Amino acid sequence: MADLTIDIVADPVCPWCYLGYTRLKAAMEHLGDDFRFDIHWLPFELHPDIAKLGEPRAQFLGKKFGSQEKLNEVSHALQNVGYEAGLEFNFSEKDIIPNTKLAHQFIAQASRINLATPMMVALFYAYFTKGENIGDQSILERIAKEVGFQPEDIEDALSREAEYLVDEKMEKLVKLNIQSVPTYIINEQFLVQGAHPPETFAEILTDITKEKDA
């Protein structure tokens, strides 16, 4: 049995993080029972300076990509790639790019109660498929309850302690010079970046296991 710890550095508003995890999950399922995986999620803010209430997606990303036409082109390409992985990316003019700091506090609390992956996947789905503003506290609380949070868990996620914890984790990642997501830190030693196809992930994980056993 090969044991692999995978720390996934991600932001729930990063489409490639959603795609990357979906492909990684397919690779893990392909590798089967000979491997045992321990998944952890680490925070990254794709848009750290965005307003607390968020900004309209079309306006914010339109500026980033240079034009609305370019944004539409990128969005369409992303929808096609997502479709191949079984993901539904829906975009509309009403979409908000949220500030994800509070979402990361909920993910950090989910880690404490062994619900981090269900919480992260629920956030991905809420944002990319349902078009929900996951920077909104009421939406985060509803998703958390659906995932399995108790009232005291929600309280803890909203606490100043949770905020400090997220800041501390992000500072550590800055020291590691991680500037893009998704990034995967395997066994605290091997760093892999990008949303690789499942077969590539499977090959990487197998190679790391062989090197570990050598």
Backbone bond lengths (Angstrom), bond angles and torsions (degrees), N, CA, C in turn:
res aa  C-N    CA-C-N  psi(-1)  N-CA   C-N-CA  omega(-1)  CA-C   N-CA-C  phi
1 M - - - 1.469 - - 1.530 109.80 -
2 A 1.329 116.81 124.20 1.457 121.55 178.76 1.527 109.30 -96.51
3 D 1.330 116.03 125.59 1.465 121.37 178.67 1.520 109.75 -100.76
4 L 1.321 116.18 125.67 1.462 120.76 178.83 1.529 109.51 -130.32
5 T 1.328 115.66 128.16 1.460 121.49 173.51 1.523 107.83 -98.79
6 I 1.335 116.62 126.99 1.464 120.70 -179.38 1.521 109.38 -122.19
7 D 1.335 115.60 113.30 1.464 121.26 173.55 1.527 107.16 -93.08
8 I 1.325 115.94 118.92 1.467 120.73 -178.00 1.523 109.33 -102.60
9 V 1.322 116.00 115.48 1.465 121.17 176.73 1.524 106.72 -89.03
10 A 1.341 116.26 119.34 1.467 118.68 -171.67 1.521 111.55 -156.69
11 D 1.324 114.30 163.16 1.464 122.75 173.22 1.530 106.65 -126.73
12 P 1.330 118.39 133.21 1.472 119.08 -177.60 1.531 115.29 -66.31
13 V 1.345 117.68 -5.57 1.481 118.71 174.07 1.525 111.64 -103.14
14 C 1.333 116.17 11.98 1.464 120.56 178.12 1.530 109.22 -96.47
15 P 1.333 118.66 111.65 1.466 120.27 -178.14 1.521 112.82 -62.36
16 W 1.331 117.20 -33.75 1.464 120.22 -179.42 1.526 111.24 -71.74
17 C 1.348 116.53 -24.83 1.463 119.78 174.35 1.528 110.11 -69.05
18 Y 1.335 116.38 -40.90 1.463 121.51 177.74 1.528 109.74 -64.33
19 L 1.317 115.54 -47.32 1.454 121.17 178.75 1.535 110.75 -63.69
20 G 1.327 116.01 -43.26 1.461 120.99 -178.60 1.520 111.84 -62.02
21 Y 1.339 117.24 -44.45 1.456 119.06 179.49 1.524 110.76 -65.54
22 T 1.321 117.55 -39.92 1.462 121.24 179.71 1.529 110.54 -61.32
23 R 1.323 116.03 -41.46 1.467 119.82 178.38 1.532 111.72 -71.15
24 L 1.336 116.59 -38.86 1.463 120.32 177.08 1.528 109.87 -62.47
25 K 1.322 116.84 -42.45 1.468 121.54 179.39 1.532 110.35 -60.67
26 A 1.341 116.45 -40.79 1.466 120.39 177.89 1.529 110.31 -63.04
27 A 1.334 116.11 -38.97 1.468 120.47 178.74 1.527 110.54 -65.75
28 M 1.319 116.94 -42.55 1.459 120.99 -179.73 1.530 110.54 -64.01
29 E 1.317 116.52 -40.22 1.469 120.18 178.81 1.528 110.70 -66.87
30 H 1.329 115.80 -36.29 1.463 121.02 178.62 1.534 110.76 -65.48
31 L 1.339 116.80 -38.90 1.469 120.70 -178.32 1.525 111.64 -69.47
32 G 1.315 116.98 -26.20 1.466 121.08 170.64 1.512 116.03 74.89
33 D 1.323 114.77 -155.39 1.461 122.06 -169.49 1.525 114.35 -75.98
34 D 1.323 117.37 -6.20 1.466 118.91 178.47 1.529 111.75 -77.99
35 F 1.313 115.40 -9.47 1.462 120.53 -179.66 1.531 109.55 -121.37
36 R 1.328 115.81 143.85 1.460 120.94 173.91 1.531 107.62 -123.94
37 F 1.328 116.11 126.00 1.460 120.79 -173.45 1.529 111.01 -112.71
38 D 1.319 114.87 139.51 1.460 122.06 174.88 1.537 106.51 -120.52
39 I 1.336 115.54 107.20 1.467 120.98 -173.50 1.523 110.89 -99.43
40 H 1.328 115.65 132.67 1.466 122.10 174.28 1.527 108.69 -128.57
41 W 1.330 116.37 151.86 1.473 120.92 -179.86 1.521 109.83 -115.54
42 L 1.324 116.61 132.37 1.458 122.37 178.44 1.527 110.02 -117.49
43 P 1.336 117.30 143.77 1.468 120.84 -171.90 1.524 115.09 -80.59
44 F 1.318 114.19 143.37 1.458 122.14 174.74 1.524 106.46 -147.21
45 E 1.326 117.28 134.26 1.465 120.49 177.40 1.528 109.06 -102.83
46 L 1.313 115.22 112.40 1.457 120.93 179.59 1.530 110.77 -67.52
47 H 1.331 115.63 -35.06 1.472 121.53 -179.87 1.528 108.74 -128.56
48 P 1.337 117.83 71.91 1.473 120.89 -172.66 1.523 114.28 -63.53
49 D 1.332 117.48 -25.29 1.464 120.18 -175.47 1.525 113.51 -94.62
50 I 1.325 117.04 5.66 1.457 119.39 -176.52 1.531 109.86 -70.48
51 A 1.330 115.72 149.04 1.462 121.03 -178.02 1.521 111.26 -57.66
52 K 1.322 116.74 151.87 1.463 121.60 -177.43 1.528 111.23 -58.37
53 L 1.318 117.17 -35.03 1.464 121.04 -179.76 1.526 112.28 -88.34
54 G 1.342 116.65 0.30 1.459 120.47 178.85 1.520 112.63 84.75
55 E 1.326 115.33 177.71 1.465 121.45 178.71 1.524 109.63 -139.85
56 P 1.338 117.63 152.57 1.468 120.03 178.70 1.531 111.06 -56.43
57 R 1.336 116.42 131.32 1.466 121.25 -176.44 1.527 111.84 -59.36
58 A 1.332 116.25 -46.85 1.465 120.40 -176.26 1.526 110.69 -59.41
59 Q 1.326 115.85 -42.65 1.462 120.72 -178.65 1.526 111.18 -70.58
60 F 1.335 116.61 -47.90 1.462 121.72 -175.39 1.533 111.82 -66.70
61 L 1.339 116.67 -51.18 1.462 119.62 -177.93 1.527 112.15 -78.40
62 G 1.329 116.77 -24.11 1.469 119.91 175.33 1.523 110.51 -59.84
63 K 1.345 114.78 -41.14 1.475 119.50 177.74 1.533 110.18 -67.86
64 K 1.327 115.24 -42.17 1.469 120.11 -177.13 1.526 111.76 -62.40
65 F 1.332 116.60 -41.21 1.469 120.72 -177.89 1.534 112.76 -90.28
66 G 1.314 116.96 -5.24 1.461 120.06 174.59 1.505 115.10 99.34
67 S 1.323 117.78 -25.64 1.469 120.99 179.43 1.526 109.59 -165.89
68 Q 1.319 114.83 160.53 1.458 120.35 177.13 1.527 110.57 -65.93
69 E 1.324 115.85 -35.17 1.473 120.59 179.94 1.531 111.06 -62.73
70 K 1.329 115.50 -43.12 1.473 119.55 179.61 1.527 110.12 -66.13
71 L 1.340 116.54 -40.02 1.459 120.22 178.12 1.524 110.36 -62.02
72 N 1.323 116.87 -42.85 1.470 120.58 178.82 1.525 111.27 -61.79
73 E 1.319 115.11 -38.70 1.475 120.92 179.72 1.529 110.42 -64.58
74 V 1.340 115.98 -45.81 1.468 121.48 179.36 1.531 110.27 -64.60
75 S 1.322 116.42 -41.70 1.471 121.02 -179.45 1.525 111.27 -63.38
76 H 1.322 115.83 -41.75 1.461 120.40 -179.96 1.537 110.82 -65.52
77 A 1.331 116.01 -42.65 1.466 120.64 178.66 1.533 110.23 -62.36
78 L 1.323 115.82 -40.37 1.462 121.01 179.18 1.529 111.26 -64.53
79 Q 1.315 116.31 -40.46 1.467 120.45 177.62 1.529 111.07 -60.48
80 N 1.320 116.01 -39.98 1.473 120.06 179.55 1.524 111.99 -66.78
81 V 1.335 116.14 -43.42 1.469 120.52 178.63 1.527 109.87 -65.08
82 G 1.330 116.06 -41.00 1.460 120.73 178.83 1.514 111.75 -62.66
83 Y 1.318 115.80 -41.72 1.471 120.72 -179.74 1.524 111.00 -57.71
84 E 1.335 115.93 -40.57 1.469 120.96 179.92 1.530 111.52 -63.32
85 A 1.356 116.02 -27.78 1.468 120.32 -179.32 1.526 111.99 -96.12
86 G 1.343 116.16 3.56 1.463 119.56 -179.72 1.515 113.72 83.41
87 L 1.333 117.09 17.87 1.460 121.70 -179.94 1.528 110.52 -107.46
88 E 1.313 114.91 146.68 1.462 119.87 179.80 1.526 109.12 -112.73
89 F 1.327 115.90 106.07 1.464 121.12 175.81 1.528 108.15 -94.71
90 N 1.317 116.14 116.40 1.469 121.07 178.18 1.521 109.14 -114.08
91 F 1.320 116.11 130.49 1.460 120.56 179.62 1.522 109.28 -127.28
92 S 1.335 115.95 141.99 1.463 120.11 177.09 1.522 109.38 -145.82
93 E 1.312 116.46 169.52 1.471 121.24 -178.98 1.528 111.52 -68.06
94 K 1.331 116.85 -17.22 1.470 120.58 -179.11 1.518 112.88 -84.63
95 D 1.328 117.34 -8.94 1.463 120.92 -175.33 1.531 112.29 -62.63
96 I 1.326 114.16 142.43 1.465 121.97 177.50 1.525 109.30 -114.07
97 I 1.348 115.73 133.77 1.464 119.45 169.00 1.532 105.40 -85.35
98 P 1.325 118.26 111.61 1.462 118.93 -174.99 1.523 113.18 -87.44
99 N 1.308 114.60 163.15 1.449 120.57 164.49 1.529 105.90 -79.92
100 T 1.319 118.51 125.49 1.467 120.74 -171.27 1.530 114.25 -99.18
101 K 1.307 117.48 10.03 1.479 119.76 -178.69 1.532 111.19 -56.95
102 L 1.332 116.84 -47.40 1.457 120.30 -178.39 1.532 110.78 -66.99
103 A 1.320 116.57 -37.64 1.470 120.05 176.92 1.525 110.10 -59.23
104 H 1.332 116.53 -40.21 1.468 120.03 178.95 1.534 111.61 -65.86
105 Q 1.327 116.87 -30.70 1.467 119.19 176.31 1.531 110.15 -66.52
106 F 1.319 116.80 -37.40 1.464 120.58 177.23 1.532 110.74 -68.52
107 I 1.329 116.15 -37.81 1.471 119.80 178.16 1.533 109.90 -66.23
108 A 1.343 115.93 -40.40 1.472 120.30 178.92 1.527 110.35 -62.07
109 Q 1.333 116.59 -42.39 1.465 119.51 177.66 1.526 110.43 -67.44
110 A 1.320 117.00 -38.14 1.468 120.48 177.52 1.528 110.80 -59.96
111 S 1.332 116.77 -34.08 1.470 120.46 177.90 1.516 111.22 -62.48
112 R 1.324 116.40 -35.36 1.472 120.88 -178.53 1.533 111.84 -68.62
113 I 1.330 116.92 -25.14 1.469 120.09 -175.83 1.535 111.36 -116.62
114 N 1.346 114.41 23.34 1.476 121.61 175.16 1.528 113.55 58.93
115 L 1.322 115.72 38.15 1.467 120.52 178.39 1.534 111.89 -126.25
116 A 1.339 116.76 17.68 1.465 119.75 -173.48 1.525 112.57 -62.14
117 T 1.333 117.52 -47.41 1.472 118.71 -178.46 1.524 111.80 -66.75
118 P 1.337 120.46 -46.34 1.465 119.12 175.20 1.534 112.90 -57.47
119 M 1.337 116.43 -38.43 1.464 119.80 179.47 1.517 110.99 -66.15
120 M 1.328 116.48 -45.12 1.465 120.57 -178.61 1.528 110.70 -63.85
121 V 1.318 116.74 -45.12 1.470 120.40 -179.80 1.529 110.14 -63.88
122 A 1.338 116.80 -38.66 1.466 120.56 178.49 1.530 110.82 -64.75
123 L 1.329 116.84 -37.57 1.466 120.76 177.73 1.533 110.81 -67.44
124 F 1.321 116.37 -44.80 1.465 120.18 176.38 1.534 110.36 -54.67
125 Y 1.314 115.46 -49.50 1.466 120.90 -176.56 1.538 110.89 -64.64
126 A 1.334 115.81 -44.49 1.468 119.81 -179.55 1.528 110.74 -60.09
127 Y 1.321 116.17 -41.65 1.468 119.83 -175.78 1.521 112.52 -78.03
128 F 1.325 116.36 -51.28 1.462 118.91 -171.67 1.527 114.56 -84.25
129 T 1.309 117.83 -30.69 1.459 119.71 -177.60 1.524 111.96 -97.87
130 K 1.341 116.22 -41.92 1.469 119.43 -176.88 1.525 113.01 -94.82
131 G 1.341 117.04 -12.19 1.461 120.15 177.29 1.515 113.77 71.96
132 E 1.350 117.38 28.41 1.463 120.48 -178.03 1.527 111.50 -86.25
133 N 1.318 115.24 151.90 1.461 121.41 178.58 1.523 108.97 -85.65
134 I 1.324 116.64 97.47 1.466 120.59 -175.63 1.530 112.50 -81.99
135 G 1.320 116.26 13.40 1.461 120.66 169.51 1.521 110.65 -95.30
136 D 1.329 116.28 -8.82 1.461 122.82 -178.41 1.536 109.85 -82.36
137 Q 1.330 116.74 125.64 1.467 120.45 -175.09 1.525 112.51 -59.68
138 S 1.333 117.41 -40.67 1.474 119.69 -177.72 1.525 111.13 -65.40
139 I 1.331 116.76 -36.65 1.468 120.68 178.07 1.534 110.03 -69.04
140 L 1.316 116.67 -41.87 1.469 120.91 177.97 1.532 110.60 -61.74
141 E 1.312 116.69 -41.89 1.464 120.23 179.70 1.528 110.80 -64.75
142 R 1.330 116.81 -40.70 1.464 120.03 179.29 1.527 111.57 -64.11
143 I 1.343 116.29 -44.76 1.469 120.83 179.08 1.524 109.89 -62.84
144 A 1.333 116.06 -42.86 1.463 120.77 -179.75 1.535 111.01 -59.80
145 K 1.318 116.70 -43.23 1.474 120.36 178.14 1.528 110.57 -62.64
146 E 1.330 115.98 -41.12 1.465 120.24 -179.95 1.533 111.41 -63.60
147 V 1.327 115.50 -33.25 1.473 120.58 -179.06 1.530 111.65 -77.07
148 G 1.345 116.35 -27.08 1.462 118.81 179.00 1.515 115.76 130.76
149 F 1.335 117.36 9.66 1.463 120.37 177.04 1.534 110.27 -65.63
150 Q 1.335 116.00 143.70 1.451 122.63 168.88 1.538 108.07 -93.70
151 P 1.330 118.07 162.63 1.479 120.02 -179.47 1.526 113.45 -51.96
152 E 1.351 117.20 -38.73 1.470 119.55 -179.56 1.533 111.66 -69.15
153 D 1.337 117.33 -27.99 1.464 121.06 177.24 1.530 110.23 -68.78
154 I 1.322 115.59 -39.42 1.469 120.23 178.05 1.525 109.71 -65.43
155 E 1.339 116.10 -41.38 1.464 120.58 176.50 1.518 110.70 -57.82
156 D 1.320 115.48 -46.30 1.468 120.11 -179.45 1.527 111.44 -63.49
157 A 1.342 117.49 -37.76 1.466 121.55 -179.77 1.530 111.30 -65.01
158 L 1.320 116.12 -28.65 1.467 121.12 -177.77 1.527 112.72 -90.97
159 S 1.322 116.55 -1.27 1.464 120.71 -174.09 1.521 112.97 -77.64
160 R 1.331 114.68 161.46 1.460 120.80 175.91 1.531 110.07 -64.92
161 E 1.316 116.56 -31.46 1.469 121.02 178.46 1.528 110.79 -61.63
162 A 1.336 116.71 -42.30 1.467 120.89 178.73 1.529 110.41 -64.27
163 E 1.321 115.74 -38.20 1.471 120.18 178.17 1.523 110.47 -63.07
164 Y 1.324 116.55 -45.07 1.470 120.98 178.73 1.527 111.06 -62.31
165 L 1.333 115.86 -40.04 1.464 120.87 -178.99 1.527 110.83 -61.93
166 V 1.333 116.52 -44.22 1.462 121.00 179.07 1.529 110.15 -64.19
167 D 1.332 116.76 -43.58 1.471 120.45 178.83 1.534 110.70 -59.99
168 E 1.315 115.47 -42.20 1.469 120.78 -179.29 1.530 111.04 -63.71
169 K 1.317 116.40 -43.21 1.467 120.53 179.61 1.527 110.65 -64.40
170 M 1.333 116.47 -40.50 1.465 119.66 -178.79 1.525 111.41 -69.44
171 E 1.314 116.80 -34.75 1.469 120.49 177.30 1.534 110.94 -63.59
172 K 1.330 116.04 -39.30 1.474 120.28 178.30 1.528 110.79 -62.62
173 L 1.331 116.02 -39.12 1.467 120.14 -179.24 1.526 111.22 -70.40
174 V 1.328 116.33 -32.36 1.471 120.31 175.38 1.530 109.21 -62.31
175 K 1.336 115.98 -41.06 1.467 120.47 179.07 1.527 112.03 -65.09
176 L 1.330 115.65 -27.43 1.470 120.08 176.49 1.529 111.76 -83.27
177 N 1.340 115.46 -0.24 1.468 122.55 178.46 1.536 112.66 62.36
178 I 1.321 116.70 35.22 1.465 120.76 175.30 1.524 108.43 -86.09
179 Q 1.313 115.63 114.54 1.466 120.53 -173.08 1.521 113.32 -118.85
180 S 1.326 117.34 0.98 1.464 119.34 179.48 1.523 109.59 -146.16
181 V 1.313 115.24 157.28 1.464 120.97 179.23 1.524 109.50 -134.12
182 P 1.353 116.17 153.82 1.456 127.01 4.35 1.530 112.83 -78.37
183 T 1.320 114.92 145.43 1.465 122.39 172.80 1.524 107.51 -127.27
184 Y 1.320 115.80 137.49 1.464 121.57 -178.72 1.523 108.33 -119.23
185 I 1.339 116.08 125.65 1.461 121.07 176.76 1.530 106.28 -107.99
186 I 1.312 116.22 113.06 1.467 121.12 -173.06 1.532 110.00 -103.94
187 N 1.325 114.27 124.32 1.475 121.54 -178.17 1.529 112.31 54.39
188 E 1.340 115.79 31.75 1.475 123.07 178.69 1.529 112.30 57.01
189 Q 1.322 116.25 21.57 1.471 119.75 -172.09 1.529 113.18 -135.87
190 F 1.318 116.83 -41.86 1.461 120.84 -174.94 1.532 109.78 -105.56
191 L 1.325 116.06 130.11 1.462 120.97 -178.35 1.525 110.18 -110.05
192 V 1.321 115.80 125.54 1.470 122.49 179.95 1.524 107.82 -125.24
193 Q 1.321 116.97 133.83 1.466 120.38 -179.09 1.526 110.94 -122.64
194 G 1.338 115.45 143.98 1.456 120.78 174.62 1.519 113.94 105.90
195 A 1.336 114.96 162.85 1.477 122.00 -179.26 1.523 109.33 -94.26
196 H 1.323 116.13 73.56 1.464 121.09 -175.42 1.532 111.95 -68.08
197 P 1.328 118.10 155.09 1.471 120.76 173.41 1.523 110.10 -61.28
198 P 1.337 118.32 154.55 1.469 121.34 -178.06 1.525 113.86 -53.71
199 E 1.349 116.51 -40.73 1.466 118.80 -177.78 1.536 111.54 -65.92
200 T 1.349 116.75 -32.06 1.466 120.09 177.43 1.518 110.41 -70.54
201 F 1.333 116.21 -43.69 1.466 119.96 176.70 1.532 110.50 -58.95
202 A 1.317 116.41 -44.42 1.472 120.58 -178.90 1.527 110.23 -60.59
203 E 1.313 116.05 -41.17 1.468 121.13 179.86 1.529 110.52 -65.82
204 I 1.332 116.81 -43.41 1.470 121.41 179.57 1.527 110.50 -61.61
205 L 1.324 116.60 -46.95 1.461 121.09 -178.38 1.532 111.54 -64.80
206 T 1.317 115.95 -38.33 1.469 120.34 177.95 1.526 110.74 -66.52
207 D 1.332 116.47 -43.00 1.468 120.61 179.59 1.537 111.25 -63.41
208 I 1.334 116.43 -40.41 1.464 120.00 179.20 1.524 110.42 -63.74
209 T 1.320 116.25 -39.58 1.461 120.99 178.62 1.529 111.16 -64.02
210 K 1.337 115.94 -42.23 1.467 119.64 178.23 1.513 111.92 -63.26
211 E 1.349 115.65 -40.62 1.467 119.73 -179.81 1.534 110.42 -66.90
212 K 1.339 114.89 -37.79 1.469 120.65 179.06 1.539 111.07 -63.85
213 D 1.316 115.34 -37.11 1.475 120.33 -176.75 1.536 113.42 -86.05
214 A 1.334 115.33 -10.89 1.481 119.07 -175.51 1.525 111.85 -68.85
